[in-house]
Amino acid sequence: MPKLCRNGDLGTTGHACDSSIDVVATQFNVRANGIPVARLNDPTAPHTILVPCPPGPPCCVPHMSMVKSCSATVRANSIGVARVGDSFDMGAMFQGSNNVRAG
């Protein structure tokens, strides 16, 4: 089973400007290791994404995204929890609890 993701755990963005950023939990009463659990649609921290910037070269602009996949069986406040490997922005979560896992 994959590790459970919590507020502040990291994921890859899939972008050239900021390659990894943290997740921001939107609920605070379900915790793992004393840290709020991240869930489907929880936002990424603000970061930048590379886009075309005519007439010059590509540039990094502010961007936000979210957790895009989650557990089908484990929920926190009726919403599936995020786990290592779940879709995050254009990448995936890669950091989670060392001793709490979710199917």
Phi and psi in degrees as a GROMACS rama.xvg file:
@    title "Ramachandran Plot"
@    xaxis  label "Phi"
@    yaxis  label "Psi"
@TYPE xy
-74.0146  155.797  PRO-2
-66.8478  143.829  LYS-3
-78.2643  137.215  LEU-4
-95.5489  145.271  CYS-5
-130.905  171.489  ARG-6
-50.6674  128.222  ASN-7
90.1678  -10.9019  GLY-8
-69.0677  153.844  ASP-9
-98.0713  151.214  LEU-10
-139.935  158.587  GLY-11
-82.6242  147.041  THR-12
-92.6976  -27.191  THR-13
81.4885  10.2925  GLY-14
-112.545  156.231  HIS-15
-77.2677  -30.9574  ALA-16
-74.5814  -62.1344  CYS-17
-113.578  108.693  ASP-18
-81.4705  -25.2148  SER-19
-144.385  144.045  SER-20
-149.33  171.418  ILE-21
-97.7088  160.402  ASP-22
-92.0976  149.65  VAL-23
-115.727  107.658  VAL-24
-65.9607  142.612  ALA-25
-108.72  2.18858  THR-26
-126.144  155.502  GLN-27
-131.147  2.06578  PHE-28
-100.595  -13.3222  ASN-29
-107.373  121.641  VAL-30
-128.801  154.635  ARG-31
-129.82  125.42  ALA-32
58.2337  31.5769  ASN-33
77.5073  7.94558  GLY-34
-117.347  135.451  ILE-35
-55.9089  138.145  PRO-36
-76.8362  138.846  VAL-37
-86.1512  149.219  ALA-38
-137.024  171  ARG-39
-50.2148  136.21  LEU-40
73.1111  2.15893  ASN-41
-64.5926  142.676  ASP-42
-78.2766  158.778  PRO-43
-78.9662  163.124  THR-44
-68.6802  155.05  ALA-45
-58.3277  139.405  PRO-46
-154.578  -177.154  HIS-47
-116.692  154.369  THR-48
-130.855  143.701  ILE-49
-80.9679  125.379  LEU-50
-136.577  159.467  VAL-51
-64.2514  136.637  PRO-52
-128.86  77.8994  CYS-53
-61.2238  144.948  PRO-54
-92.926  5.96901  PRO-55
-97.4206  -161.8  GLY-56
-72.8226  168.095  PRO-57
-56.9786  153.171  PRO-58
-139.509  162.848  CYS-59
-92.9759  127.913  CYS-60
-125.016  155.508  VAL-61
-58.6137  146.458  PRO-62
-154.275  148.428  HIS-63
-133.434  151.108  MET-64
-147.537  -151.278  SER-65
-161.347  173.606  MET-66
-71.618  128.118  VAL-67
-112.229  -6.10837  LYS-68
-146.527  163.493  SER-69
-159.761  179.281  CYS-70
-66.6452  139.311  SER-71
-86.803  -10.736  ALA-72
-120.515  -23.3269  THR-73
-109.315  127.367  VAL-74
-128.329  153.449  ARG-75
-125.44  116.851  ALA-76
54.4699  44.4113  ASN-77
72.4748  10.1659  SER-78
-122.997  136.55  ILE-79
-57.4411  140.877  GLY-80
-83.0993  151.638  VAL-81
-85.3905  143.807  ALA-82
-134.418  160.284  ARG-83
-56.0277  131.083  VAL-84
98.3517  -16.7923  GLY-85
-70.2955  148.972  ASP-86
-62.2561  135.842  SER-87
-146.591  114.347  PHE-88
56.5575  -124.152  ASP-89
-104.617  12.1141  MET-90
-124.338  -138.146  GLY-91
-150.913  154.927  ALA-92
-66.365  136.906  MET-93
-127.717  -4.29029  PHE-94
-123.732  140.473  GLN-95
-160.861  -175.374  GLY-96
-62.0429  139.526  SER-97
-75.1665  -19.1178  ASN-98
-133.659  9.14304  ASN-99
-122.741  124.99  VAL-100
-126.198  156.268  ARG-101
-139.177  137.556  ALA-102
